[in-house]
Amino acid sequence: RRNDPELTISASSRRNKERTSSGESFRLDTRLYSSPVTPQNRIFAHQYYESTHFGAEPAYYKRVGLGWESIIARLVKLEIEIQNELFKDNQSSVVLDSEFQITDYWRVKGHYDSNSI
């Protein structure tokens, strides 16, 4: 799987109808990974889009990024990404992700975002 370019798309939609308010939201998270640059490393492009509607007030949020993925001994995956927020403040941030595969059934993940919402 890691020898070829890879596209991952995650989409979700949600509707909420309560007595006080109603709304709907949509999320789209897309990553395009390159073929390996070295046997353990590859680069990726990342796009995240979210829209929410509560009544007549829509809100939109979008981020784009470029990152580096590294696999260590087939047990640890590390990712570093530089992102730019295309929203109100147009800020840049650094995102670090890690994943440790303990067994076939257990894994530990970590996430840090210098500009979390």
C-alpha positions as CSV (number, residue, x, y, z in Angstrom):
1,R,0.0,0.0,0.0
2,R,2.8,2.5,0.8
3,N,4.6,1.9,-2.5
4,D,2.0,3.7,-4.5
5,P,0.4,7.2,-4.2
6,E,-2.6,7.1,-1.8
7,L,-5.7,9.2,-1.6
8,T,-7.8,9.2,1.6
9,I,-11.1,10.9,1.8
10,S,-13.2,11.1,5.0
11,A,-16.7,12.8,4.7
12,S,-19.4,13.1,7.3
13,S,-22.7,14.9,7.6
14,R,-24.8,15.6,10.6
15,R,-28.3,17.0,11.3
16,N,-29.4,18.2,14.7
17,K,-33.0,19.1,15.6
18,E,-33.6,20.1,19.2
19,R,-36.2,22.2,20.9
20,T,-33.9,25.2,21.2
21,S,-32.1,25.1,17.8
22,S,-31.6,23.0,14.7
23,G,-28.7,22.8,12.3
24,E,-26.6,20.7,10.0
25,S,-22.9,20.3,9.4
26,F,-20.6,18.8,6.8
27,R,-16.9,17.8,7.1
28,L,-14.5,16.7,4.3
29,D,-11.0,15.7,5.2
30,T,-8.7,14.7,2.2
31,R,-5.1,13.6,2.1
32,L,-3.0,12.8,-1.0
33,Y,0.2,10.9,-0.2
34,S,3.1,10.6,-2.7
35,S,5.0,7.4,-3.6
36,P,7.8,6.9,-1.0
37,V,10.7,9.4,-1.3
38,T,12.8,6.9,0.7
39,P,11.5,3.4,1.9
40,Q,10.2,5.0,5.2
41,N,9.2,8.5,4.1
42,R,6.7,10.2,1.9
43,I,5.1,13.6,1.5
44,F,1.4,14.5,1.5
45,A,-1.0,17.3,0.8
46,H,-3.9,17.8,3.2
47,Q,-7.2,19.7,2.9
48,Y,-9.9,20.1,5.6
49,Y,-13.2,21.7,5.0
50,E,-16.1,22.2,7.4
51,S,-19.5,24.0,7.0
52,T,-22.1,24.4,9.7
53,H,-25.6,25.9,9.3
54,F,-27.7,27.0,12.3
55,G,-30.9,28.6,11.0
56,A,-29.9,31.3,8.4
57,E,-26.3,31.7,9.7
58,P,-23.8,29.5,7.9
59,A,-20.2,29.2,9.1
60,Y,-17.3,27.8,7.0
61,Y,-13.8,26.7,8.0
62,K,-11.0,25.5,5.7
63,R,-7.3,24.4,6.1
64,V,-4.7,23.3,3.6
65,G,-1.3,21.8,4.4
66,L,1.8,20.1,3.2
67,G,3.5,17.4,5.3
68,W,6.0,14.6,5.8
69,E,5.2,11.1,7.0
70,S,7.9,8.8,8.4
71,I,7.5,5.1,9.4
72,I,10.0,3.8,12.0
73,A,10.5,0.0,12.3
74,R,6.9,-0.6,11.1
75,L,5.6,0.2,14.6
76,V,5.8,4.0,14.8
77,K,4.3,6.5,12.4
78,L,5.2,10.2,12.7
79,E,3.7,13.1,10.7
80,I,4.6,16.8,10.6
81,E,2.6,19.2,8.7
82,I,2.6,23.0,8.0
83,Q,-1.0,24.2,7.5
84,N,-2.6,27.4,6.5
85,E,-6.0,28.3,7.8
86,L,-8.2,29.9,5.1
87,F,-10.7,31.4,7.6
88,K,-11.1,34.6,9.4
89,D,-7.5,35.0,10.7
90,N,-5.6,33.3,7.8
91,Q,-3.1,31.8,10.3
92,S,-0.4,29.2,9.7
93,S,0.3,26.4,12.1
94,V,2.3,23.2,12.7
95,V,0.6,19.9,13.3
96,L,2.4,16.8,14.8
97,D,0.8,13.4,14.7
98,S,2.2,10.1,16.1
99,E,0.9,6.6,16.2
100,F,2.5,3.6,18.0
101,Q,1.3,0.1,17.1
102,I,1.6,-1.9,20.3
103,T,-0.1,-5.1,19.0
104,D,-2.4,-6.0,16.2
105,Y,-5.3,-4.9,18.4
106,W,-3.8,-1.9,20.4
107,R,-2.4,1.4,19.2
108,V,-1.6,4.7,20.9
109,K,-2.0,8.0,19.0
110,G,-0.9,11.5,19.8
111,H,-1.8,14.9,18.2
112,Y,-0.6,18.4,18.7
113,D,-1.8,21.5,16.7
114,S,-0.2,24.9,17.4
115,N,-3.4,26.5,16.2
116,S,-6.2,24.3,17.4
117,I,-9.7,25.7,17.1
